[in-house]
Amino acid sequence: MILIVSIASAACSSSNTSEEKTSHTVKEHQQHSEHVNGDIREETASNEILPGFLKGKSEDMQVIYASVAQNKELLENIPCYCGCGESAGHKNNYDCFIYENKENGKVVWDEHGTKCGVCLEIAAQSVSDLKSGKSIKQIRQPTDEKYKSGYAKPTPTPEI
């Protein structure tokens, strides 16, 4: 939506040169971009700094995103059952929230999880189960069982 507004504003404005319009649009979207599947990705300095697209979202959702960032190993071993494996190329539940962890510590967050109850539920339950002392394998089995029918094909998460 922001991109459309920027393009519309630039197209309607006659006071800026074409070069100025392009420069403004590029600057505006350096850290906040929308991808082919419609999910916004945003880079922050670390996994402790939540992305701006969470502003205005529920506190529960923000807590889930923060928890996902602290539980990479767990959620990379838990599949998602919302169909994002096929629609967005996700490989596991972690991908619904974080697109990339860079070597310099920066994180590229993915907005997909904000729009999907299945993603949020799987992440929240998995983190809760881990905190209660369950192993990743003990978390994975009931997750697979719960979502095996009535949900989309799981992401291609390797077996444990």
Disulfide bonds with the S-S distance in Angstrom:
none
